[in-house]
Amino acid sequence: MMLINPMLSDDRKLPYYIQLYDYFKKEILGGVLPAGTRLPSIRSLAAQLSISATPVELAYQQLVSEGFVTSRPRSGYIVQPMHAFSGAEAAGGPAERQGLQLTQAVLPITPRDPQQYAYDFHISKNDFSLFPYKIWRSLFQEQLANPDLLQYGDPQGEPALRGSIAAHLRQFRGLRCMPEQVVIGGDQHQLSSLLCHILPPGTRQLAIEDPGYHLLPSAFRRSGYEIIPVPLEEDGLNVEKLRSSGASAVYISPSHQFPCGMIMPIAKRHALLDWAVSAGSYIIEDDYDGEFRYHGRPVPSLQGLTENSPVVYMGSFAQSVAPALCVHYMVLPVSLLPVYRSLARELYLEHSASRLNQIALHYFLERGHFARHLRRMRLHYQKKHDSLLQAVQLYFGEQATVRGQGAGFHLLVRLHSSGNARLLADTAALAGIRVTPASYTWWEQREPHTPEFILGFGAIPGDRIRAGIRLLAEVWLKD
């Protein structure tokens, strides 16, 4: 075993487990801790550093979740092989950086469905019981006093908000970006449609995760792109099949894959970046719920792994604040900015998200309200997540398997029995329970051998989760 001697600071702003995580991550990526290295046991490292075992265990768990190490029974924590990523820097040198002045299947039930359910496990509704109504009302009223905000705005989005978004993404999601790279839009389809025109001409083939989220690939298909479904492995997209697909771009959700929930490990992320650089292609990273991880730190973005990243990062405030704000955004690679600006002039683009909402949101971020709101909502959703997971395990036992836990706003539940998922969902609806079959996430309309369902916990009151799952088990397992 190699000698490992991390130095810890007593700085209270940086907890011990984060310092340990950062230390091991740097040593592994730098090759100081090569593949196969066995890390000290939790107990021995805690004793060496004169701290409790909890920070060490939390740091190790984070390293495991991101694929830096693996945990083996009776062997401990072993460093994983790292893909030697080296090509992205070649995509643009210091001079270029200085130049920046910086449906195929049945659709799920939508929030507009008027039917009421006693137990509503909707996959995308929000919980507004802790929404900071008073703060938001005050910020919005401030903007109404400014008549200039009733004029046309910057089609790329308000500069102040773009600056706040870039700062937030650098600090909390690990991105490498400037405000000039941020493009704000009123909805996901509008940004997706813009992106269809921004990506380089030529081969128009988009690879996607299958199963996955269909909005963006559907928009690309409408614009003439061929959609190439690529199957998932246990740790995410099959990169070898991507290499042989001939795709010019790929759309992925690496930090919490939708709907399966796996985290793409660091080695596969580097392999994906190498593919993009060597093929002259782009990666579209959907980070729809990257800020909501309930055990351990949020997984850093793919975009931030290298300078001049060939990654288009897409995010939104729909889940973290409210969908009614209609504020979504994408972070473009520097290389695509001239194309976007030319397109904006050609199409006479106008702002598509309310300027009042944009500026109010800017101050919501700048004054620290957003960070506090995220912390409160993360704890609130974590309680619901844990309650749902425990209820499924209690009432279904070995008759169901749960996937995708630990982050986001839903669990994926697979029954260990035959049956038609749509009919089972209809049966649940008759009992007052809304669940969504996962089959709609398959691009090629493949029906799983066993029925699988997406159970959202965002909007359902926490005190109704256990009763709803108990009733669902009674309805489905009564035979």
C-alpha positions in Angstrom: 0.0 0.0 0.0 1.3 3.5 -0.9 1.9 6.0 1.8 -1.0 8.4 1.9 -0.8 11.5 4.0 -3.5 14.1 3.2 -3.1 17.4 5.1 -6.3 18.7 6.6 -7.2 22.3 7.4 -9.4 23.4 10.3 -11.2 25.8 8.0 -14.8 25.3 8.9 -16.0 26.4 5.5 -14.5 23.3 4.0 -15.6 20.1 5.9 -13.0 17.3 6.4 -14.8 14.9 4.0 -14.6 17.4 1.2 -10.9 18.1 1.8 -10.3 14.3 1.7 -12.4 13.9 -1.4 -10.5 16.7 -3.2 -7.1 15.3 -2.1 -7.8 11.8 -3.4 -9.4 13.0 -6.6 -6.3 15.2 -7.4 -3.9 12.3 -6.5 -5.8 9.8 -8.7 -6.1 12.1 -11.7 -2.5 13.1 -11.4 -1.3 9.5 -11.5 0.1 9.7 -8.0 -2.3 6.9 -6.9 -2.3 4.5 -9.9 -5.0 2.0 -10.7 -5.0 -0.9 -8.3 -3.9 1.2 -5.3 -5.7 0.2 -2.2 -6.7 3.1 0.0 -6.2 2.9 3.7 -9.2 1.5 5.6 -11.7 4.0 7.0 -10.7 3.2 10.5 -6.9 3.5 10.0 -7.0 6.7 8.0 -9.3 8.3 10.6 -6.9 7.3 13.4 -3.9 8.6 11.3 -5.7 12.0 10.9 -7.1 12.1 14.5 -10.7 12.6 13.2 -13.8 10.5 13.3 -14.5 7.8 10.8 -17.5 9.6 9.3 -15.7 12.2 7.2 -13.5 9.4 5.7 -16.5 7.2 4.9 -18.3 10.1 3.3 -15.2 11.0 1.1 -14.8 7.4 0.1 -18.5 7.1 -0.8 -18.3 10.2 -3.0 -15.2 8.7 -4.8 -17.1 5.5 -5.4 -20.1 7.3 -6.8 -18.0 9.2 -9.3 -16.0 6.1 -10.4 -12.6 7.0 -9.0 -12.5 4.0 -6.7 -14.4 0.8 -6.2 -15.3 -1.0 -3.0 -14.5 -4.7 -2.9 -15.6 -7.0 -0.1 -12.6 -7.9 2.2 -10.3 -5.9 -0.1 -11.3 -2.3 0.8 -11.3 0.7 -1.6 -9.3 0.2 -4.8 -8.4 3.0 -7.3 -10.0 2.4 -10.7 -8.2 2.7 -14.1 -8.4 6.3 -15.5 -8.9 6.9 -19.2 -6.0 9.0 -20.2 -7.8 12.0 -21.6 -5.5 14.3 -23.5 -7.2 15.7 -26.6 -9.6 18.4 -25.4 -6.9 21.0 -24.7 -5.9 20.7 -28.3 -9.3 22.0 -29.3 -8.3 25.5 -28.4 -5.2 27.1 -26.9 -4.6 30.1 -24.8 -4.9 32.5 -27.7 -8.4 31.3 -28.5 -9.4 31.5 -24.8 -8.1 35.1 -24.6 -10.2 35.9 -27.7 -13.3 35.4 -25.6 -14.3 38.8 -24.2 -16.2 37.5 -22.4 -43.0 11.0 -30.1 -41.9 7.8 -30.7 -43.6 6.3 -27.7 -46.7 7.2 -25.6 -46.1 10.5 -23.8 -46.2 10.6 -20.0 -49.1 12.1 -18.1 -48.4 15.9 -18.0 -49.0 18.4 -15.2 -52.0 19.7 -17.1 -53.9 16.4 -16.6 -57.1 17.5 -14.8 -57.6 14.2 -13.0 -57.1 14.3 -9.3 -55.4 11.5 -7.4 -55.3 10.7 -3.7 -51.7 9.6 -4.1 -50.0 11.5 -6.9 -46.6 10.1 -7.7 -46.3 12.5 -10.7 -42.8 12.5 -12.3 -42.3 16.2 -12.7 -44.5 18.2 -10.4 -42.9 20.4 -7.8 -43.4 21.0 -4.1 -44.0 24.6 -3.3 -44.7 24.3 0.5 -41.4 25.9 1.2 -41.3 28.4 -1.7 -40.0 31.8 -0.6 -43.2 33.7 -1.7 -42.5 36.8 0.4 -38.9 37.2 -1.0 -39.9 36.5 -4.6 -42.9 39.0 -4.4 -40.5 41.7 -3.1 -37.9 41.0 -5.8 -40.5 41.0 -8.5 -42.1 44.3 -7.3 -38.7 45.9 -7.4 -38.4 45.2 -11.1 -41.9 46.6 -11.8 -40.6 50.0 -10.7 -38.1 49.9 -13.7 -40.0 50.9 -16.9 -36.9 50.0 -19.0 -37.6 46.3 -18.3 -40.8 46.6 -20.3 -38.7 47.2 -23.5 -37.2 44.5 -25.7 -34.3 42.7 -24.0 -31.1 41.0 -25.0 -32.1 37.9 -27.1 -29.3 35.9 -25.4 -30.7 36.7 -22.0 -30.2 39.6 -19.5 -26.5 40.1 -19.0 -26.9 40.4 -15.2 -28.6 37.0 -15.0 -26.1 35.4 -17.4 -23.4 36.6 -15.0 -25.2 35.2 -12.0 -25.8 31.8 -13.7 -22.2 31.5 -14.8 -20.9 32.3 -11.3 -23.3 29.7 -9.8 -22.3 27.1 -12.3 -18.6 27.6 -11.7 -19.0 27.4 -7.9 -21.6 24.7 -7.5 -21.5 22.6 -10.7 -17.8 22.8 -11.5 -18.3 24.4 -15.0 -15.6 26.4 -16.8 -17.6 29.2 -18.4 -18.1 32.9 -18.8 -21.3 34.9 -19.0 -20.8 35.3 -22.7 -21.3 31.6 -23.2 -24.7 31.5 -21.5 -27.9 31.6 -23.6 -31.2 31.9 -21.8 -34.5 30.7 -23.3 -38.1 30.5 -22.3 -38.4 26.7 -22.7 -36.4 23.6 -23.5 -37.8 23.3 -27.1 -36.7 26.8 -28.0 -33.1 26.2 -26.9 -33.1 22.7 -28.5 -34.3 24.2 -31.8 -31.6 26.9 -31.7 -29.0 24.2 -31.0 -30.0 22.3 -34.2 -29.0 25.4 -36.2 -25.8 26.1 -34.2 -24.1 22.8 -34.4 -21.8 22.4 -37.4 -23.4 21.4 -40.8 -22.5 18.1 -42.4 -23.3 14.8 -40.9 -26.6 15.3 -39.0 -26.8 12.4 -36.7 -27.6 12.6 -33.0 -26.8 9.7 -30.7 -29.0 9.5 -27.6 -29.4 7.4 -24.5 -31.9 4.6 -24.8 -34.0 4.8 -22.6 -33.8 8.5 -22.1 -35.5 11.9 -22.3 -37.1 12.6 -25.7 -37.8 16.3 -25.9 -34.4 17.3 -27.3 -34.0 14.4 -29.8 -37.6 15.0 -31.0 -36.7 18.6 -31.7 -33.6 17.5 -33.6 -35.5 14.9 -35.6 -38.0 17.6 -36.6 -35.0 19.6 -37.9 -33.8 16.7 -40.1 -31.4 14.9 -37.8 -31.2 11.2 -37.8 -31.6 9.9 -34.2 -29.4 7.0 -33.2 -30.4 5.2 -30.0 -27.4 3.9 -28.1 -28.0 1.3 -25.3 -27.0 1.9 -21.7 -24.6 -0.2 -19.7 -24.5 -0.4 -15.9 -22.5 2.8 -15.7 -24.1 4.8 -18.5 -23.9 5.1 -22.3 -22.0 2.5 -24.2 -19.1 4.5 -25.6 -17.8 1.8 -27.9 -21.2 1.7 -29.7 -21.2 5.5 -29.8 -17.8 5.4 -31.6 -19.1 3.0 -34.3 -22.4 4.9 -34.7 -21.2 7.6 -37.0 -23.0 10.2 -34.9 -21.8 13.9 -35.0 -23.2 14.7 -31.6 -24.5 12.9 -28.5 -27.1 13.8 -25.9 -26.6 12.5 -22.4 -27.5 13.0 -18.7 -24.2 11.8 -17.0 -24.7 13.1 -13.5 -28.1 11.3 -13.0 -29.2 9.5 -16.1 -32.9 9.8 -16.9 -34.7 7.6 -16.1 -32.3 4.9 -14.8 -30.4 7.1 -12.4 -26.8 5.9 -12.9 -23.8 8.2 -12.5 -21.3 8.1 -15.4 -17.9 7.3 -13.8 -14.9 9.5 -14.5 -13.1 7.1 -16.8 -16.1 6.9 -19.1 -16.5 10.7 -19.0 -12.9 11.1 -20.2 -13.5 8.5 -22.9 -16.5 10.4 -24.1 -14.5 13.6 -24.3 -11.8 11.9 -26.3 -14.5 10.7 -28.7 -15.8 14.2 -29.2 -12.4 15.8 -29.7 -11.1 13.1 -32.1 -14.3 13.0 -34.1 -14.8 16.8 -34.1 -18.2 16.2 -32.4 -20.1 17.8 -29.6 -21.6 16.4 -26.4 -24.9 17.8 -25.1 -25.0 17.5 -21.4 -28.5 17.6 -19.7 -28.0 18.4 -16.1 -31.7 18.5 -15.3 -31.4 17.7 -11.6 -27.7 17.9 -10.9 -28.2 20.1 -7.8 -30.4 17.5 -6.1 -28.2 14.7 -4.7 -29.2 13.5 -1.3 -26.3 11.5 0.0 -22.8 12.9 -0.7 -21.9 16.0 -2.8 -23.5 16.8 -6.1 -21.5 15.1 -8.9 -19.5 17.8 -10.9 -20.5 18.4 -14.5 -18.9 16.8 -17.5 -18.4 20.2 -19.1 -16.0 21.3 -16.4 -13.5 18.5 -16.8 -11.3 20.4 -19.3 -10.7 23.8 -20.8 -12.4 24.5 -24.1 -14.8 21.6 -23.5 -16.7 20.3 -26.6 -19.8 20.2 -24.3 -23.1 22.1 -24.6 -24.4 22.2 -21.0 -28.1 22.5 -20.6 -29.9 23.5 -17.3 -33.0 25.0 -16.0 -34.7 26.7 -13.0 -37.9 24.7 -13.5 -37.2 22.2 -10.8 -34.9 24.2 -8.5 -37.2 27.3 -8.3 -40.5 27.0 -10.4 -41.4 25.9 -13.9 -43.7 29.0 -14.3 -40.7 31.3 -14.4 -39.9 29.9 -17.9 -36.2 30.3 -17.5 -34.0 27.7 -19.1 -30.4 28.1 -20.3 -27.5 26.5 -22.2 -23.8 27.1 -22.0 -22.2 27.0 -25.4 -18.6 26.0 -26.1 -16.5 29.1 -27.1 -16.1 27.6 -30.7 -19.9 27.9 -31.2 -20.4 31.5 -30.1 -19.7 33.1 -33.5 -22.3 30.8 -35.1 -24.9 31.7 -32.4 -24.3 35.4 -32.8 -24.6 35.2 -36.6 -27.8 33.2 -36.2 -29.3 35.7 -33.8 -28.7 38.5 -36.3 -30.1 36.5 -39.2 -33.3 35.4 -37.4 -33.8 38.7 -35.6 -34.0 36.8 -32.3 -35.8 38.4 -29.4 -35.8 37.5 -25.7 -38.0 34.5 -25.0 -38.0 34.6 -21.2 -39.7 37.4 -19.3 -37.2 40.2 -18.5 -39.0 40.8 -15.2 -38.5 37.2 -14.2 -34.9 37.2 -15.4 -33.9 40.3 -13.4 -35.8 39.1 -10.3 -34.0 35.7 -10.6 -30.7 37.5 -10.9 -31.1 39.2 -7.6 -32.5 35.9 -6.1 -29.1 34.4 -7.0 -26.9 37.4 -6.2 -28.3 38.0 -2.8 -27.9 34.4 -1.7 -31.6 33.5 -1.6 -31.2 30.8 -4.2 -28.4 29.0 -2.3 -30.5 29.0 0.9 -33.6 27.8 -1.0 -31.6 25.0 -2.6 -30.3 23.8 0.8 -33.9 23.8 2.3 -35.4 22.0 -0.7 -32.6 19.4 -0.9 -33.3 18.4 2.7 -37.0 18.5 2.1 -36.8 16.3 -1.0 -34.3 14.0 0.7 -36.9 13.2 3.4 -39.4 12.3 0.7 -36.9 10.3 -1.3 -36.0 8.3 1.8 -39.6 7.8 2.7 -40.5 6.5 -0.7 -37.6 4.2 -0.9 -38.3 2.7 2.5 -42.0 2.3 1.7 -41.3 0.4 -1.5 -38.8 -1.9 0.2 -41.2 -2.5 3.1 -44.4 -3.2 1.2 -43.0 -4.8 -2.0 -40.0 -6.6 -0.5 -38.4 -9.0 -2.9 -41.2 -8.6 -5.4 -39.7 -5.3 -6.8 -36.4 -3.7 -7.5 -35.6 -0.1 -7.1 -33.2 1.9 -9.3 -32.2 5.5 -9.6 -32.2 6.3 -5.9 -30.0 8.9 -4.3 -30.8 11.9 -6.5 -33.4 13.7 -8.6 -37.2 13.5 -8.1 -38.2 10.0 -8.9 -37.4 6.3 -8.3 -37.6 3.6 -11.0 -39.5 0.5 -9.7 -39.5 -2.8 -11.5 -41.9 -5.5 -10.6 -40.7 -9.1 -10.5 -43.8 -10.3 -12.3 -45.3 -10.4 -15.7 -48.0 -8.0 -16.7 -48.8 -5.0 -18.9 -47.4 -1.8 -17.4 -50.1 0.3 -19.0 -52.9 -1.9 -17.6 -51.2 -1.9 -14.2 -51.0 1.9 -14.2 -54.7 2.1 -15.1 -55.5 -0.3 -12.2 -53.6 1.9 -9.9 -55.4 5.0 -11.2 -58.8 3.4 -10.4 -57.5 3.2 -6.8 -56.5 6.9 -6.8 -52.8 6.4 -7.4 -50.9 8.0 -10.3 -47.8 6.1 -11.5 -46.1 6.4 -14.9 -44.9 3.4 -17.0 -41.2 3.7 -17.9 -41.8 2.3 -21.3 -42.3 5.8 -22.8 -38.6 6.6 -22.2 -37.5 3.9 -24.8 -36.9 5.5 -28.2 -37.4 2.2 -30.1 -40.6 1.4 -28.1 -39.2 -1.7 -26.6 -41.3 -3.1 -23.8 -39.3 -4.4 -20.8 -39.7 -8.1 -20.0 -41.1 -7.0 -16.6 -43.2 -3.9 -15.9 -41.3 -0.9 -14.7 -42.6 2.4 -13.4 -41.4 5.9 -12.6 -42.6 7.1 -9.2 -42.1 10.8 -8.6 -42.0 12.1 -5.1 -41.7 15.9 -5.8 -45.2 17.1 -5.2 -46.9 14.4 -3.1 -47.1 15.4 0.6 -44.5 13.5 2.6 -47.1 12.1 5.0 -49.0 10.4 2.1 -46.1 8.5 0.6 -46.2 5.5 2.8 -50.0 5.1 2.7 -49.9 5.4 -1.1 -47.3 2.7 -1.6 -49.1 0.4 0.9 -52.2 0.8 -1.2 -50.3 0.3 -4.4 -48.9 -3.0 -3.1 -52.3 -4.1 -2.1 -53.7 -3.4 -5.6 -50.8 -4.9 -7.5 -50.0 -7.9 -5.3 -53.4 -8.9 -4.3 -53.3 -12.2 -6.3 
